[in-house]
Amino acid sequence: MNILNSKDFLAMVESGSNNLENHEEEINTLNVFPVPDGDTGTNMAMTFTNGYKEASNFLSNNVCDLAKALSKGLLMGARGNSGVITSQIFRGFAKAVEGKNELTVKDISNGFIEGARVAYKAIMKPVEGTILTVIKESAYYASKELENNSNLTIEEYFECLTSNAKKSLDNTPELLPALKEAGVVDSGGAGLFRIFEGFNLFFKGEAIKKVDIAQVELSKDAKDYLGYKMFINLLLNPEYQKGFDTSIINKRLIAVSEIIKMDINNECIDFEVNTVKPGEVLNVLQRYGEFASLNVENHLIAKKPQKEYGIISVSQGEGLNKLFLELGVDIVVSGGQTMNPSTQDFLDKIDELDNCKIIFILPNNSNIILAAEQAKTMSNKDVVVIPSKSLQAGISALALFDANDSKGNNEKALTKAATELKTAQITYAVKDTSFDGVEVKKDDYISIVGKTIIDSSNNLKELCIKTIERLKDDDSSLLTIIYGEGSINEVNEEIVKCAESIGLEVEMIKGDQPVYAYLFGIE
């Protein structure tokens, strides 16, 4: 094949999307930290699925139009840093093939070369040994192969692109010591390889397939729209009917809805959810069974009064959600380390605050900041993204927000508070590993400061106390403890006693956050 038409382009993208999704959990496990929060596979799969859906719904016989639609879908659905970078790769590709109805091998090669350039440009401090390296090296060596053989077919080009992506991926541990120490390759690079592998398999006549998911379109009044309440009885497929773990559905569903109720009863699960994306809720659930009953209620509200500021904050856990609302947040976005909100999620929430002149976003996770920044650039509203990298930082920043002060002063104050707070988190290890000289055993508790594991122990109380003592310095006066799933009341009491004995005032917050038993913030 020497020419790629629109039909084959769309089928290629579908195969890549399916292949990525089929390897989602495998990619999630490629986590440097031995922590149960790997989410790169989920983020990239949801990002690329959204891109394919946008392209497949676009009626055109021109490849350039489909590439542009794919790019738009990826941009809107981008989740996590790897999802955002993936969207930038295909944004560059679409830019390079603009105006072309069909693509030659040279056009495709130029597209991925431009994709690599745009992706690097989008990241303030590019790091080698990541998805960036994989796209750069695979696109470069495939282009060199084309230079050496002008008769290269499309099938041969994608075989070359994919094989070089695999070589580059396998070499990522040599470029990033943390990967080598953990014994894994880069997860974002692995996701990109699976996309390319899916492309390549299509051209080999082995396209990756999956069952089509029905889509439900419901109308709404954008100005007055609040959301939909959905009552669903799902009859599970036979393979899920014995010992089904509802967390499998919960992880996907929480990205597109607020779960009010989820009760499993023999072969059925009853759901009650609030959502602004009813079609996507059904998309998620239909993978696991058939709808025995479905009722959707449209909720409308009166127009909201105009005000100067609106605040959007990412949060995890019922207790923290409530706290952020009490601190003045207008909209809480469910998400965090295990489920990153997409660019579109932020854009939707920005649109909901149509009564606010200026909107502040608190991502509260380093892996969410890029998606928030991308939403800012795509919105016509006045949006400020505070670079809060933890839930503790978000809480600290909100304490300094002044609705009567200027935008500039608030941005400076919140950024200072978010970036200067000393934080740590306590969770557990899901595998044996060694990280920065710390030996970690599976199921041990681990203490993380920033992106570094500082200690590991099977004694939760001792680990918490050692972590607090390490964080404290002569200027420290206040310790905030957010306790979540996995915390222990007796340990809570001992932590407070220890902190007070070394001169710290303690504020305890019931966060209910998953994965992390304790989140510490010292100021």
Summary of the structure (lengths in Angstrom):
residues: 523
radius of gyration: 23.8
end to end distance: 62.9
largest distance: 75.9
contacts: 1877
relative contact order: 0.09
helix: 47%
strand: 22%
